[in-house]
Amino acid sequence: AVVRGAARSGDVVFPDFTHPRVRAWWGGLYAERGVAGFWHGANEPALFTSSGEPPLPRSARHALDGREGDHREAHNVYALCMVRAAHEGLRALRPEERPFLFSRSGWAGVQRYGGTLPGEAAAGWPGLRASLALVLGLGLCGVPYAGPDVGGTGGTPSPELYLRWLQLGAHLPLLRTRAGAGCREPWEFGAEVLAHARAALVERRRLRPYLVTLAHLARRTGAPCVRPLWWSAPEDRALRDCEDAFLLGNGLLVAPVLVAGAERRTVRLPGGRWYETATGRAFDGPGRIVVDAPLDRIPVFARAGAVLPVRGEDGGLELEVWAPAPGQRGGGTVVVDAGAGGEEPGVERYAVRRAGSRVVVEREDGHGAGRGPSRPVRVRGLGPD
């Protein structure tokens, strides 16, 4: 039987994505769309009308890849099968390109096919905090590519809330602003917000090689891009209770502003030396510190000894190296993306050590191991100890 309902586009029917033939048919439809990427929305599936058994009647039948069953069994995998159909279709239609997909809904394994937009957070300060928790939770569940709607949904966020949400989103794997009802574009909040929003987006562009590296490492190792603070020190019980900051990979700690009117905030640091990236100030953890959080930026810290691939002023890849503490060493991995074709990228590994007042950076991956890097290096954090 055909299941009908109402959605944003009007009256709709629901393909049974648990049927291989339906997935093949759906995958072929992407040939008619001349765009580079796709977002699947309302695919829980969601309805604007109720049958009394939301969202679809329990009696709705599904193929379930030949096993057959009702919607109670198919509901959670419906969106997973949809994004699988899209991924397989795009791979067949454009074998020379890496598909770009993300979905509002999914299930375990959705990371094989695309990223996830974790729901529609309410447009308020609690929604901002909840959006960070969602991304952290998804990462721990094996879904590394996620990010919220900047500004939330419903109503119009205040200029301050919008900016703080954008500053957080600029440090997450997926950055997506949401237009529609109410103000949602940076220029709609005035010149000051626009200037600060531009600075956040410029910094995201600078960090893009690092984000690409983290994405490839997530694929290879399962380690999420966005990690709770206890990730590097699970024995530290104080870090387990910290829900207002996160690690971006192993090299950066991001402390977003999640409350209204804050111009300073407390940050809990894991063990080791950390540098505030905006000022270069060094702090030694573990412990709590209080730092400035002006409207134009959120506090971000680099781990001593970290090697971060960033976009240099000339547009090329540059290594930003943060000096190890005296007597300590560091290092990092750089994955150089091969482009949209899906070829295996090059991997570079670097070791960092102090030599008096100098910082020595050497490759240790077998390709010129023991020699200095062939890329430009900018050392930061070499101030007085």
C-alpha positions, 0 to 999 in steps of 0.5 A: 500500500502507498503511504501518503502524508503532508510535508513542506512541499505539500502532499508526499509519498514515502519511498521504501529505502529498505528495498534495494531496487528503490535505492537504485532508483533513488540514486539515479535521480541525482543525475538530474541535479547539477549541484555539488552536494546534497542535504537530506532533511525531514527524513526521520521520516517527518510528517506535518499531519498525524496518523495517530501513530507518529510519524508513519503508521506502525502498519506501514510495510517495508522490504527490509532487504527481503526480510520484510517488516513494519515501520516499528522495525524500519523507522530508525534505519529509514534515513540511513538507507536513504543516504546510502542510496544517495552515496551509492548513486553518486559514486556510480554517477560520478566515480571520479568525485567524492560525494558530499552528503549530509543528513538530518537523520541517520543511524549507526553507520551513517558516517560511511555515507555522509555527515549529520546535521544534528537536529534543529536546536531552539534559538536561545542560549540553552540551544547553543549549549545543547548544539555543542553537546550534540556534536560531542555525543555524535563524535563519541558514537562514531559520527565525526562530521557534524555541526548545528544550524548557526542561530538555531531555529524559530524566532530571531537570535540576538546579535550576541547569540548569533555571533557566539554561535557562529564563533563556535560553528567556525571550529566544528567540522560542519559549519552551516548558517540557517536562513528563513524565518527571522534574521539569519545572515551576518550582515543583518545584525549590524556592522560590528557583528559582521566584522567579527563574523568575518574574522571567525570565518577567516580563521576557519579558512586558515584552519581548513588544512587542520580540519581536513587532516582531522577528517582523514584521521577520523576515517582511518582511526575512528577518533572524532574531530571534536572530542571532550576534554577527558579524551586525552586524560580519561583518568582526570575526573574533573575533566569528565564534568566539563561540558563547555569546552572541547578539544579540536583534534589533539592540538587545539582546545576551544572554549566557546562563550555559551552564556549571555553578556560574558566578557571573561570565562573560566577554562579548565585545562588538561595537563601540560602547557597550553598557549592562548592562540590570540595572545601567545600567553602560556598556561600550565595545566591541569587546572582552571584559569580565567581569560578574556572572552571579548565579543570579537573572539572566543578563547582558543588554546594550542597544546605545546608541541603541536604541529598544525597544518594551516593555510598560509598568507600565500594560500599554500600549506604552512606548519604552525608549530607551538613550542614544546615546554622546556625538556618536553617534545611534541609532534603531529600528523599532517594529511594532505588532501588529494582533492575531490577524486577520492585518491589516498592522501599523503601523510606526513609525520613530524617530531618537535623538540627544543634545542636551547632557544630554538625549536627543531622540527623534523620529519619522521615518516620515512620520506626524508625522515630526520630532515627538516620539513619541505613546507614553510614553518612558523614557530609560536610560543617561544617567549620567555619561560 
